[in-house]
Amino acid sequence: MNWQNILTVYLKELKDSLRDRRTLISMIVVPTLIMPIIMFGVGTVMTKVVRQARSEIVSVMLLGGADSPGVVAALKADKKFRLVPAVADYQQLISDKKVRVAVELPAGFEASLKGGGVPTVSLYYYEGELKSGFGLKAVQDFFTSLKEKTIETRLAERGLSAAVIKPFVIRKQNVAPPEKVGGNAIGGFVPYLIIILCFTGAMYPAMDLTAGEKERGTMETLLCSPVHRINIVVGKFLMVLTASLTTVLLSIVSMGVSAALGVMYFGGKATSQSATSALVGQAAEGGSIPLIDPVGLIGVAALVLPVAVFFAALLLAISLFAKSYKEAQSYISPLIVVVIMPAVIGLLPGVELNAKLALVPILNLSLVCKEMLSGVWHWDYIALIFGSSCVYAAIALGFAVKMFNREDVMFRA
Amino acid sequence: MIEARNLTKTFKDKKRGIITAVNDISFTCRPGQIYGLLGANGAGKTTTLRLLATLLQPASGSARLAGFDAATEANQVRAHVGFLAASTALYGRLTARETITYFGRLNGLAAATIKERLKGLADELDMRDFLDRRCDKFSTGMKQKTSIARTLIHDPAVMIFDEPTLGLDVMTARSIVKFVRDCRNRGKTVIYSTHVMSEVEKICDVIGIIHDGRLVAEGTLAELRQRYEETDMEEIFVKAVGGEAALVAALKNQGTIP
């Protein structure tokens, strides 16, 4: 290894890559834009849709209720509802989203309430449809309050106090710090994004510096120089690593800026349950912008490093085998799925870090990031993950060097 | 000086099994001489030259270039060799100056030396106009000049040319031939491979005819003419490889013709 030569190769590759549009897009443009697009684009649409659904006057169809004028009048008086005349195919109307909910009052409902009976009110809705769901909730709230009033009346008739059916009160108190809540909510999402960007950032330069050079015929020119091949590989590898880390770094910075702007932008109006605005809502509650532990971000960066090395070396070795850029693409594109799978598994709720999973590449990073971002530090697992990632990275780098020294790979006809 | 001794190179091929691309080749090229390696496509010219340039490792045999052993002192060999082939392209996104400087650095030259040599080469090859333009916008002639400057930046004692005029227009090809002669006149050892008979007649001091991985004939043009009793290089070549039938058989065997 000669660092002078490695530096020469590295600087040349850096200059070369910075003049390549494809590399620039994947290294700088995509990571910088992806977070704002997710936060503002998806966020805006989601909040709008949810807000609209919530503020909408629910069209309710009342079935029966001719002998219960009190309840019907109360429903009519409620500004949240718009009553529609009853028709026979109400179920079809609900499916067609013309009516959100249908309420069926049994015959003699009011009389039954007064007489101490237990009549059944049926609510018809469309499961999974957002607006029907909100409508159902509103109607349910209406009848829940009617139920409570009825209970109070019945207790009063028997001369009992409300405390009879309320022996104690439950008070819920959140002990999780705001960053813990944020970490849980986006802790899975952040590493997922980082892992994918770490991979895609390395992808294009890796292909360009190997298969691309072979295709353009510059590889042979380079191999004619007296520089030992290991220096060429390391120089190229460092360039791919630079691209990968730049992508990750820019995405983290962009994420921070987007979150800060997001708080300002959505802060006041974020009341919905949608993932994005929920995060921002929590951030606003926390009072400060970093809804994820900033120390956690440093931890993530430290653990991403060996994984970036692993990706860079592996991509370099694989695309080195290809004769052309296109061939390299067909080898590498399917790998994206292989990378996304463990990252997605890390996103699933309930998948917790243990010693075995700490040895699974990519998945371990995904899981430990989730913990670190929510302020939980399992040092033994972190050491295990860092160690195993370093071992995988070293194996991949060794593989790349070995490929570079194989003349049947370098001069594949 | 280039001394090749019993060089043999084999490749594995899925369909055809083990192929001997270069079979027990020995020859010597002296400083101030152009050694022409003449052969049909697939005869083993490129493989021989790649073995000399240490891009490939021989299965057996050895080679010494500029006093260094190709197997044990590969880096030293490459530091004293300039390799120019149809397959050695330029970095399209770098300028001519950046390209030449890069290879100067890879050869371990100091920045001042590179600057000085680059100026000399640019003057000599008339490159000043396009020195700071990107190579991907170059004409073939400009590319060839840049490639030549790239191979000469470290002033190598041995020059290896692998079909350097392949696919070039007449004027560019002529300037290459002139440059090859200049190298000889400066006392460099030059080896030049081609399948163009006229080029060999024009510039080579010693001719080696390679066929099916073997060196089948060697000598000056006069010696070959005398041995095969022919004046035309093409006739000499066909006789040396054992007649047209042998040529066709070899081409069929490697799959070049059906």
Chai-1 contact restraints between the chains, C-beta under 6 A:
chainA,res_idxA,chainB,res_idxB,connection_type,confidence,min_distance_angstrom,max_distance_angstrom,comment,restraint_id
A,T8,B,R105,contact,1.0,0.0,6.0,A-B,restraint_1
A,K12,B,Y102,contact,1.0,0.0,6.0,A-B,restraint_2
A,D16,B,R93,contact,1.0,0.0,6.0,A-B,restraint_3
A,R19,B,R93,contact,1.0,0.0,6.0,A-B,restraint_4
A,R216,B,A89,contact,1.0,0.0,6.0,A-B,restraint_5
A,G217,B,S87,contact,1.0,0.0,6.0,A-B,restraint_6
A,G217,B,A89,contact,1.0,0.0,6.0,A-B,restraint_7
A,T218,B,A89,contact,1.0,0.0,6.0,A-B,restraint_8
A,T218,B,Y91,contact,1.0,0.0,6.0,A-B,restraint_9
A,E220,B,S87,contact,1.0,0.0,6.0,A-B,restraint_10
A,E220,B,T88,contact,1.0,0.0,6.0,A-B,restraint_11
A,T221,B,T88,contact,1.0,0.0,6.0,A-B,restraint_12
A,L223,B,L55,contact,1.0,0.0,6.0,A-B,restraint_13
A,C224,B,A53,contact,1.0,0.0,6.0,A-B,restraint_14
A,C224,B,F83,contact,1.0,0.0,6.0,A-B,restraint_15
A,S225,B,L106,contact,1.0,0.0,6.0,A-B,restraint_16
A,P226,B,N75,contact,1.0,0.0,6.0,A-B,restraint_17
A,P226,B,R78,contact,1.0,0.0,6.0,A-B,restraint_18
A,P226,B,A79,contact,1.0,0.0,6.0,A-B,restraint_19
A,P226,B,N107,contact,1.0,0.0,6.0,A-B,restraint_20
A,V227,B,L106,contact,1.0,0.0,6.0,A-B,restraint_21
A,H228,B,N75,contact,1.0,0.0,6.0,A-B,restraint_22
A,E407,B,L56,contact,1.0,0.0,6.0,A-B,restraint_23
